[in-house]
């Protein structure tokens, strides 16, 4: 990924881009692009990846010429410059070059069309930064500190709370989460998260402590206090065997209609040397909170009503129910790039 970075742009090249799009570029953006002019369009991208069994995203940091080609003038996205691009989803993060249509200058966001409005220019926004400097440095900080794990040469934008660890006997369980804007919407309220779980048995555990996971239990609570319980066999269709020093990781996903939710639960194991010895291992409580968003100021007065009482936290996602659905380990490359 580092090798894909381009040489810095010259001042006259940046001036020419400003003349082309008719807008001034923020000073911090210009300074950064004088060092590196984005990156070549490659996979995986520099700005993070996310992989589920049937969904893949990896964002490239666009060079200034490519970004200028995608500069937006259409209603609902006026004066917006793309910063990133994903080949697989078409997803981009945009930077507002002017304070217009309810956006603040230099604000960075994922655009999210309002699916209930009759006006196609009604576009909501998931905010990812207040300026280029804040957006880029916070991302780099997460990479450098290890908050975003690097798995098989890809940066995954999972967020891990160091307190989100539970230990039962010799087994520890930790959780990290990530929001997927490309599968989410503000109208109707539909927020999609994936979570990555790491199960580890201590190296100091005795050999006779070896055990096998049989089932999982989840208690899911949304922002309204509604509780749902889910039970199921194994994880990711597997029943991992844990022995001293062994680590098992997997990813799953959930969707909900409130802006926050938390999950907690336990796994049930049995000892290999004595199948009748059954015990539970706690899964720590972990929170999933939708990033800040701004609703479109051009929403049509006449919209399709959304009945929140009839909403469900369990939606179809190609292969079946999301709630409690297990997904493959996110560590793999996109299949087409293996």
Protein Blocks (a to p, Z undefined) as FASTA:
>chain_A
ZZmpccdddfklmmmmmmmnopacdfklmmmmmmpgcjadddddfkopaddfkbccdddd
ddfklmmmmpcfbehiaoiacfbdcfklopacdddfbdeehiaehiacdddddfkbmblk
lccdddfbfbfklmmmmmmmmmmnomacceehiacdbdcdfklccdehjbccdddddddf
klgcfbdcdddddddddddddfkbcfklpccdfbdcdddddfkopacddddeheehiacd
ddehiacddddddddfbfbdcdddddddddfklmklccdddddddddddddddddfkbcf
bdcdddfklgcfbdcehjacfehpacddfkbccfklZZ
